[in-house]
Amino acid sequence: MTTKARLDAATAHLDPPVAVVDLPALDANVADLVRRAAGKPIRLASKSIRCRAVLERVHALPGFAGVLGYTLSEALWLAPDFDDVVVGYPTAERQALARLAADEPARARITLMIDSAEQLDFIDAVVPGHPEFQVCLDLDSSFRLAGGRVHVGARRSGVFTPGDAVALARIVGQRSGFTLTGMMSYEGQVAGVGNRPKGKPLYGLAVTAMQALSVRELATRRAEVVAAVNAEFPLRFVNGGGTGSLETTTAEDAITELTAGSGLYGPGLFDAYRQFSPAPAALFGTDVVRRPGPGFVTVTGGGWIASGPIGPDRAPIPTYPQGLSLTGMEGAGEVQTPLQGAAADGLRIGDRVWFRHAKAGELAEHVATFQLVAGDGSVVEVPTYRGEDQHFL
């Protein structure tokens, strides 16, 4: 039985749109992430998963430890079930900070993210006299050229040099109510940028060259920063990387753990990477409602566009059956999406077409449930964050 036939049969009783996690593909992606991590534990990026059942399933496997959350409210929600949740971004959630201050078990499990003393000032102002909060220092991992005039990578943190990091660590050490427990850094220009973009071979070569230079620069700088901070404030963990950079990040001695999440689902943006090819594990299906002419069909909905810089790579990708593509004139629409290609004439009204979202976790914001489909076609329905009435952004 083909993957499409198995997914169709497992969800035939459901009206579209329907979202699935194909468990054989998920398990293959899990094994590949662990292989690429080469022995270092992987902290799961919940932003890229957004389904408690999937988080729990993978977190229980060898090779995984801890969660990287994306808001403090989410971390508080997850903390009863996960004993180590690092909030991956600084927070300005006033009510959540008050809840954290009042929740001793949560404080033992949750680590806040900082990259400036101003964030400490904010926390002190919101919850004066708060008990001890664990904090993690966010190191900027971007690649800078021409004395900083050229910036490649995410603009996340103002902490770039060993001196920057030690200065902020000392401020934390001098403040009551805070304990520095970790450091993280995300090299988005390596982990989050594909080096094999479709139809752009020269650009791909340029990206590959930039990434090689960035990996070397960051490995040296990150080692220096970690050594400088550790000399005064021993760190419990040093986190780095993402799905797209596991091989290079794990090779750094300074790194104690990695982060990954999107690689579990295999979204469309990962089609542009040379070093790995995750299987399509998270998909959404919708049904044919029109046949406008030879070589064309139209499906209900389909316009679930990913965040990030606007471009064709943010659109959903028709995956099953193979041989379909979006049309250049209409693209993916909110109410209907026309598709063209060799497979169109083999589809009839009511047949299901399966898409991958361009990004991983954003799929879960559109649906209340995932259908977990096993290799034998059996299915278990589980709620997404949305299905548990949890909306963190």
C-alpha positions as CSV (number, residue, x, y, z in Angstrom):
1,M,0.0,0.0,0.0
2,T,1.3,3.4,-0.9
3,T,1.7,6.1,1.7
4,K,-1.1,8.1,0.2
5,A,-3.4,5.0,0.2
6,R,-2.6,4.4,3.8
7,L,-3.2,8.0,4.9
8,D,-6.4,8.1,2.8
9,A,-7.8,5.0,4.4
10,A,-6.9,6.0,7.9
11,T,-8.7,9.4,7.5
12,A,-11.5,8.5,5.1
13,H,-14.1,9.1,7.9
14,L,-12.9,12.7,8.4
15,D,-13.9,15.8,6.5
16,P,-11.1,18.0,5.3
17,P,-8.9,19.7,6.3
18,V,-7.3,16.8,8.2
19,A,-3.8,16.8,9.6
20,V,-1.7,13.6,10.1
21,V,1.6,12.6,11.6
22,D,2.8,9.6,9.7
23,L,4.5,7.5,12.4
24,P,6.9,5.5,10.2
25,A,8.2,8.7,8.7
26,L,8.4,10.3,12.2
27,D,10.4,7.4,13.6
28,A,12.8,7.5,10.6
29,N,13.3,11.2,11.2
30,V,13.9,10.6,14.9
31,A,16.6,8.0,14.2
32,D,18.3,10.3,11.7
33,L,18.4,13.2,14.2
34,V,19.9,11.0,16.8
35,R,22.5,9.7,14.3
36,R,23.4,13.2,13.3
37,A,23.7,14.4,16.9
38,A,26.5,11.8,17.3
39,G,25.9,11.1,21.0
40,K,24.9,14.5,22.4
41,P,21.4,14.9,23.8
42,I,18.8,16.7,21.8
43,R,16.5,19.2,23.5
44,L,13.1,19.3,21.7
45,A,12.1,22.6,20.2
46,S,8.4,22.7,21.1
47,K,7.7,25.6,18.7
48,S,8.3,23.1,15.9
49,I,6.0,20.4,17.3
50,R,3.1,22.0,19.2
51,C,1.5,18.7,20.1
52,R,1.9,17.3,23.6
53,A,1.5,13.6,22.5
54,V,4.3,13.9,20.0
55,L,6.5,15.8,22.4
56,E,6.0,13.0,25.0
57,R,6.5,10.2,22.5
58,V,9.9,11.5,21.3
59,H,11.1,12.9,24.6
60,A,10.9,9.4,26.1
61,L,13.3,8.0,23.5
62,P,17.0,7.6,24.0
63,G,18.9,10.6,22.7
64,F,16.4,13.3,23.8
65,A,16.5,15.3,27.0
66,G,14.6,18.5,27.9
67,V,12.4,21.0,26.0
68,L,13.1,24.3,24.5
69,G,9.9,26.3,24.8
70,Y,8.9,29.5,23.1
71,T,6.9,31.4,25.7
72,L,6.9,31.4,29.5
73,S,3.2,30.6,29.5
74,E,3.9,27.5,27.4
75,A,6.8,26.5,29.7
76,L,4.5,26.8,32.8
77,W,1.9,24.6,31.0
78,L,4.5,21.9,30.1
79,A,6.5,22.0,33.4
80,P,4.3,19.5,35.3
81,D,5.2,16.9,32.6
82,F,8.8,17.9,31.6
83,D,11.4,18.4,34.2
84,D,13.7,20.7,32.2
85,V,12.1,23.5,30.1
86,V,14.3,26.3,28.8
87,V,12.3,29.3,27.4
88,G,14.1,29.9,24.2
89,Y,13.3,33.7,24.0
90,P,13.2,36.5,26.5
91,T,9.8,37.1,28.1
92,A,7.7,40.1,28.8
93,E,4.7,38.1,30.1
94,R,3.8,39.8,33.3
95,Q,1.1,37.4,34.5
96,A,3.3,34.4,33.6
97,L,6.2,35.9,35.6
98,A,3.9,36.3,38.6
99,R,2.8,32.7,38.3
100,L,6.4,31.5,38.1
101,A,7.3,33.4,41.2
102,A,4.5,31.7,43.1
103,D,5.3,28.2,41.8
104,E,8.3,26.6,43.4
105,P,8.2,23.3,41.5
106,A,8.0,25.2,38.2
107,R,11.0,27.4,39.2
108,A,13.0,24.2,39.6
109,R,12.1,23.1,36.1
110,I,12.0,26.3,34.1
111,T,14.9,28.5,32.9
112,L,14.4,32.0,31.5
113,M,16.3,33.5,28.6
114,I,18.2,36.8,28.8
115,D,20.6,38.8,26.7
116,S,20.6,42.1,28.6
117,A,20.5,43.6,32.1
118,E,17.4,45.5,31.0
119,Q,15.5,42.2,31.0
120,L,16.5,41.6,34.6
121,D,15.3,45.1,35.5
122,F,11.9,44.3,33.8
123,I,11.5,41.1,35.8
124,D,12.4,42.8,39.0
125,A,9.9,45.5,38.3
126,V,7.1,43.0,37.5
127,V,7.7,40.7,40.5
128,P,9.6,42.7,43.1
129,G,11.5,40.6,45.6
130,H,10.8,37.4,43.6
131,P,12.5,34.1,44.6
132,E,15.4,32.7,42.6
133,F,14.9,32.4,38.9
134,Q,17.2,30.3,36.7
135,V,18.4,32.2,33.7
136,C,20.2,31.2,30.5
137,L,22.4,33.6,28.5
138,D,21.6,33.9,24.8
139,L,24.8,34.3,22.7
140,D,24.5,35.9,19.3
141,S,25.7,33.4,16.7
142,S,25.3,35.4,13.6
143,F,28.2,35.8,11.1
144,R,29.6,39.3,10.8
145,L,31.9,40.6,8.1
146,A,33.5,44.0,7.4
147,G,33.8,44.9,11.0
148,G,30.1,44.1,11.6
149,R,28.8,46.2,8.7
150,V,27.6,42.9,7.1
151,H,25.4,40.8,9.3
152,V,24.4,37.3,8.2
153,G,21.9,35.5,10.5
154,A,19.2,36.2,13.0
155,R,19.3,39.4,14.9
156,R,18.7,37.9,18.4
157,S,21.1,39.0,21.1
158,G,23.5,41.8,21.8
159,V,25.9,39.4,23.5
160,F,28.6,38.5,20.9
161,T,32.1,38.4,22.4
162,P,33.6,36.8,25.5
163,G,33.7,40.2,27.1
164,D,30.0,40.8,26.4
165,A,29.1,37.4,27.9
166,V,31.3,37.7,31.0
167,A,30.0,41.2,31.7
168,L,26.4,40.1,31.6
169,A,27.2,36.9,33.6
170,R,28.7,39.1,36.3
171,I,25.6,41.3,36.5
172,V,23.5,38.2,37.0
173,G,25.9,37.0,39.7
174,Q,25.5,40.3,41.5
175,R,21.7,40.4,41.4
176,S,19.6,38.6,44.0
177,G,16.9,36.5,42.6
178,F,18.8,35.2,39.6
179,T,21.1,32.2,39.0
180,L,22.9,31.8,35.7
181,T,22.6,28.1,34.8
182,G,23.1,27.8,31.0
183,M,24.0,29.4,27.7
184,M,22.4,28.9,24.3
185,S,23.1,30.1,20.8
186,Y,21.3,29.5,17.5
187,E,23.2,29.7,14.3
188,G,20.2,30.4,12.1
189,Q,22.4,31.2,9.1
190,V,23.5,27.5,9.1
191,A,20.6,25.6,10.8
192,G,17.8,27.6,9.1
193,V,19.0,28.3,5.6
194,G,19.0,25.7,2.9
195,N,22.1,25.3,0.8
196,R,20.4,23.6,-2.1
197,P,17.6,26.0,-3.2
198,K,15.6,24.8,-6.1
199,G,16.6,26.4,-9.4
200,K,19.4,28.5,-7.8
201,P,22.6,26.5,-8.0
202,L,25.0,29.4,-7.8
203,Y,23.1,30.9,-4.8
204,G,23.4,27.4,-3.2
205,L,27.1,27.4,-3.6
206,A,27.4,30.9,-2.1
207,V,25.3,29.8,0.9
208,T,27.5,26.7,1.3
209,A,30.6,28.8,1.3
210,M,29.2,31.3,3.8
211,Q,28.1,28.5,6.1
212,A,31.5,26.9,6.1
213,L,33.1,30.2,7.1
214,S,30.5,30.8,9.7
215,V,30.9,27.4,11.3
216,R,34.6,27.9,11.7
217,E,34.2,31.4,13.1
218,L,31.5,30.4,15.5
219,A,33.2,27.3,16.8
220,T,36.2,29.4,17.8
221,R,34.2,32.2,19.3
222,R,31.7,30.0,21.1
223,A,34.5,28.0,22.7
224,E,36.1,31.2,23.9
225,V,32.8,32.6,25.3
226,V,32.0,29.3,27.1
227,A,35.4,29.1,28.6
228,A,35.3,32.7,29.8
229,V,31.9,32.3,31.4
230,N,32.6,28.9,32.9
231,A,35.7,30.2,34.6
232,E,33.6,32.3,36.9
233,F,30.1,30.8,36.6
234,P,30.0,27.0,35.9
235,L,27.2,26.3,33.5
236,R,24.9,23.3,33.7
237,F,24.4,23.2,30.0
238,V,25.6,24.9,26.8
239,N,23.0,24.5,24.0
240,G,23.5,25.1,20.3
241,G,22.3,24.5,16.8
242,G,19.1,23.4,15.2
243,T,17.9,20.7,12.9
244,G,19.9,22.0,9.9
245,S,23.2,22.2,11.8
246,L,23.4,19.1,14.0
247,E,26.5,17.7,12.4
248,T,28.6,20.8,12.8
249,T,27.3,21.9,16.1
250,T,27.8,18.6,17.8
251,A,31.4,18.6,16.7
252,E,32.2,21.5,19.1
253,D,33.6,20.4,22.4
254,A,32.0,23.5,24.1
255,I,28.5,22.3,23.3
256,T,26.8,19.9,25.8
257,E,23.4,19.6,24.1
258,L,21.7,20.3,20.8
259,T,18.2,21.6,19.8
260,A,16.0,20.2,17.1
261,G,12.3,20.0,16.4
262,S,11.4,20.7,12.8
263,G,13.3,17.7,11.6
264,L,10.7,15.4,13.2
265,Y,8.0,16.6,10.8
266,G,10.1,17.1,7.6
267,P,8.4,20.4,6.4
268,G,8.9,21.8,2.9
269,L,11.7,24.2,3.7
270,F,14.0,21.3,4.4
271,D,13.9,20.3,0.7
272,A,16.6,22.9,0.2
273,Y,19.3,21.2,2.4
274,R,22.1,19.1,1.1
275,Q,23.2,17.3,4.2
276,F,20.0,15.5,5.2
277,S,16.5,14.7,3.7
278,P,13.8,14.1,6.4
279,A,10.8,12.1,5.4
280,P,7.4,13.9,5.1
281,A,5.9,13.1,8.5
282,A,3.4,15.9,9.2
283,L,0.9,16.6,6.4
284,F,-2.5,18.1,5.9
285,G,-5.1,16.7,3.5
286,T,-8.0,18.3,1.7
287,D,-10.3,17.1,-1.0
288,V,-10.8,17.8,-4.7
289,V,-14.0,19.8,-5.4
290,R,-13.5,20.9,-9.0
291,R,-12.0,19.7,-12.2
292,P,-11.7,22.9,-14.2
293,G,-10.1,21.2,-17.2
294,P,-7.5,18.7,-18.4
295,G,-4.5,18.7,-16.2
296,F,-6.1,20.7,-13.4
297,V,-8.0,20.1,-10.2
298,T,-9.2,22.4,-7.4
299,V,-9.1,21.5,-3.7
300,T,-10.9,23.0,-0.7
301,G,-8.7,25.5,1.2
302,G,-5.0,24.9,1.2
303,G,-3.7,28.4,1.8
304,W,-1.7,27.8,5.0
305,I,1.3,30.1,4.4
306,A,4.4,29.9,6.6
307,S,5.9,32.8,8.5
308,G,9.2,34.4,7.4
309,P,10.3,36.4,4.4
310,I,7.5,36.4,1.7
311,G,8.3,34.0,-1.2
312,P,7.3,30.9,-3.0
313,D,9.1,28.7,-0.4
314,R,6.5,29.7,2.2
315,A,3.7,28.1,0.4
316,P,2.4,24.5,1.2
317,I,3.8,21.8,-1.1
318,P,1.5,19.2,-2.7
319,T,3.1,15.9,-1.8
320,Y,0.7,13.0,-2.4
321,P,-0.1,12.1,-5.1
322,Q,3.2,13.1,-6.7
323,G,3.0,15.2,-9.8
324,L,1.0,18.2,-8.7
325,S,2.0,21.8,-8.2
326,L,0.5,25.1,-7.4
327,T,-0.4,27.4,-10.3
328,G,1.6,30.6,-10.7
329,M,-1.4,32.8,-11.1
330,E,-3.4,31.8,-8.0
331,G,-1.1,30.0,-5.6
332,A,-2.5,28.5,-2.4
333,G,-5.9,30.1,-1.5
334,E,-7.8,30.5,1.7
335,V,-11.0,28.9,0.4
336,Q,-9.7,26.9,-2.7
337,T,-6.5,26.0,-4.3
338,P,-6.1,25.0,-8.0
339,L,-3.4,22.4,-8.7
340,Q,-1.9,21.4,-12.0
341,G,0.2,18.5,-13.2
342,A,0.3,15.0,-14.6
343,A,-1.5,13.5,-11.5
344,A,-4.5,15.8,-11.9
345,D,-6.4,13.8,-14.4
346,G,-6.3,10.7,-12.2
347,L,-8.2,12.5,-9.4
348,R,-11.9,12.7,-9.0
349,I,-14.3,14.8,-6.9
350,G,-13.8,13.8,-3.2
351,D,-10.2,12.4,-3.7
352,R,-7.7,13.6,-1.1
353,V,-4.6,15.6,-1.8
354,W,-1.9,15.8,0.9
355,F,0.3,18.8,1.5
356,R,3.3,19.6,3.6
357,H,3.4,22.9,5.4
358,A,6.6,24.9,4.6
359,K,7.4,25.1,8.3
360,A,6.8,22.5,11.0
361,G,4.9,23.6,14.1
362,E,2.7,26.2,12.3
363,L,0.6,23.4,10.9
364,A,-0.7,22.7,14.4
365,E,-2.1,26.2,14.7
366,H,-4.6,25.4,12.0
367,V,-6.1,22.2,13.4
368,A,-7.4,20.9,16.7
369,T,-6.2,17.3,16.3
370,F,-3.5,15.3,14.6
371,Q,-4.2,11.8,13.4
372,L,-1.2,9.6,14.3
373,V,-1.1,7.0,11.5
374,A,0.9,3.8,12.1
375,G,2.5,1.7,9.5
376,D,-0.4,-0.8,9.6
377,G,-2.9,1.9,9.0
378,S,-4.2,2.1,12.5
379,V,-4.8,5.6,13.8
380,V,-5.0,7.4,17.1
381,E,-6.4,11.0,17.3
382,V,-4.5,13.4,19.6
383,P,-5.0,17.1,20.3
384,T,-2.6,19.8,19.1
385,Y,-1.9,22.8,21.4
386,R,-4.9,24.4,19.7
387,G,-7.0,21.4,20.5
388,E,-6.1,21.7,24.2
389,D,-7.2,25.4,23.9
390,Q,-3.6,26.6,24.3
391,H,-2.7,29.6,22.3
392,F,0.7,31.0,23.2
393,L,1.3,33.5,20.4
